[in-house]
Amino acid sequence: METKILLYLVAGVLFILSLAGLSSAKTAVRGNRYGILGMLIAVVTTLAFSMHSWQSALLIYGTIAAGAIIGTAIAKRIDMTALPQLMAGFHSLVGLAAVCVAFAAFYSPTAFGIGTPGHINKFSLLEMSLGAFIGAMTFTGSFIAFMKLQGLMSAKPIRFAGQHLFNGALGVAIAVMTILFTFIQTGDVLTIITLCAAILGVLLILPIGGADMPVVVSMLNSYSGWAAAGIGFTLQNMLLIITGALVGASGAILSYIMCKAMNRSFFNVILGGLGEDEATNADGATEERAVKAGSAEDAAFLMEQAGSVIIVPGYGMAVAQAQHIIRELVDILKSKDVKVKFAIHPVAGRMPGHMNVLLAEANIPYEDVFELEDINSDFSSTDVALVIGANDVTNPAARTDTASPIYGMPILDVDKAKTILFVKRSMGVGYAGIQNELFFNPKTMMLFGDAKKVSEEIVKAFEMM
């Protein structure tokens, strides 16, 4: 037993080092390796101390093999642009696992060492109900987030009259049923708690719009961590408690940081947009206004004459998988003594760190990549800002339009650059559902087309010079 605890502590320390490593792009690879090693130690230790018979070994290893095959197949087919919905899908499975463990512990308490049927420890009953509550809410909430991110349902907020009151009533009902469950110990009450939590999970995510989905993905990650911690208490597994608490706390902190970056209320987002003014939601309509369109040759000429260029990557770059050709463009610019930097908004893309991962994949030097607060002051002295599909995070309406749903959100000050090149497929609105005022700025030249194709044409234009 001492060996098991020691190995769990080693794994726990590795998970902490992993989180520390993931806090910086320069140390992210090392952080991932710590996490992989920690998980390997955790899994091997758990298996080594859980084999009581060949039947249990067959069941456990068979389940692991099936999960590994399915997970590998999904990982090989998934695109980088689909990682947010993949994360949401995986979060839902963690929630479902918490619910299954809660019910398994209730119906087989002897196997878990928490008592006998009808005479289960009250603290264990509380752990079960909390695990079922958080797990069910995570399961259905993550499923709705997946549907929105995958485009299987509208990304716009979905509301009905009295929704928040109904959510509050559900919360009170869950609290009352949880207290009741610790006294009467019936499966029907646990089922009611689970169903109410499942409904609440749906209702909390439905009113959250597309602009806030990165925060939702992060918050669901936190929920899945707390669900895992609940499983740990039920299973009396120290490492699962530690790991779940780490994921839950780090996810909550990240969500808070992202809310700050978007000028959103943390509690409003996690409570399904409580108190949000529905009148401020855009309808996604586009306006018939004149814009200045240019060609790849125009863009190449402007950047060749520039002394400095700031590139702002966004979801459009991710969709087109244009990061590698952008790296070629950067090399060309640097060979012409043009200073090149990348500006990353905290919520660019659909998940935290989305752009950083893509740029790292293309071997963009870490020292060329800057966060919003470190680079915003540079735009006013920059000759050319090249925006590649980053819509909402560059929209000046966040500073000027009090009726805009993104009003008050810190943005990249692209409009302060001397010349703006904006690569975009069309004049369509961004994920927040509003038109970008930057398109109509006299300093902006629109480069319409797929980000990868346009970037390739710019590189060819440089080669023809």
BELGIQUI-V479244 format. One line per field, one symbol per residue. ss: DSSP state (~ for helix, > for strand, _ for the rest). psi: psi as a letter, one per 30 degrees, with the letter a starting at -180 (. if undefined). A space follows every 10 residues. Layout:
ss->???
psi->???
This chain:
ss->_~~~~~~~~~ ~~~~~~~~~~ ~______~~~ ~~~~~~~~~~ ~~~~~~~~__ ___~~~~~~~ ~~~~~~~~~~ ~~~~~~~__~ ~~~~~~~~~~ ~~~~~~~~~~ ~~~~~~~_~~ ~~__>>__>> _~~~~~~~~~ ~~~~~~~~~~ ~~~~~~~~~~ __________ __~~~~~~~~ ~~~~~~~~~~ ~~~~__~~~~ ~~~~~~~~~~ ~~~~~~___~ ~~~~~~~~~~ ~~~~~~~~~~ ~~~~~__~~~ ~~~~~~~~~~ ~~~~~~~~~~ ~____~~~~~ _______~~~ __________ __>__~~~~~ ~~~~~__>>> >>>_~~~~~~ __~~~~~~~~ ~~~~~___>> >>>>______ ___~~~~~~~ ~____~~~>> >~~~~~~~~~ ~__>>>>>__ _~~~__~~~~ __________ ___~~~__>> >>>>______ ______~~~~ ___>>>>>__ ~~~~~~~~~~ ~~~~_
psi->eeeeeeeeee eeeeeeeeee effkefgeee eeeeeeeeee eeeeeeeegf jflfeeeeee eeeeeeeeee eeeeeffkle fgeefeeeee eeeeeeeeee eeeeeefife ffhgalkfhk keeeeeeeee eeeeeeeeee eeeeeeeeef gflkflkjll kgeeeeeeee eeeeeeeeee efefhkfeee eeeeeeeeee eeffeegkle fgeeeeeeee eeeeeeeeee eeeefhjeee eeeeeeeeee eeeeeeeeee fghlkeeeef ghhkgkjfff klggklkilk ljkaleeeee eeeeflfkkk kjkaeeeeef hgeefeeeee eeeefghkkk lkkkkfgkag lkgeeeeeee eghkkeffkk lefffeffef gkekkjkigj defgjfffff jffkfgkfkk lkhefflekk kjkkeaglla ffglkjffeg kffkjkjklk eeeeeeeeee eeff.
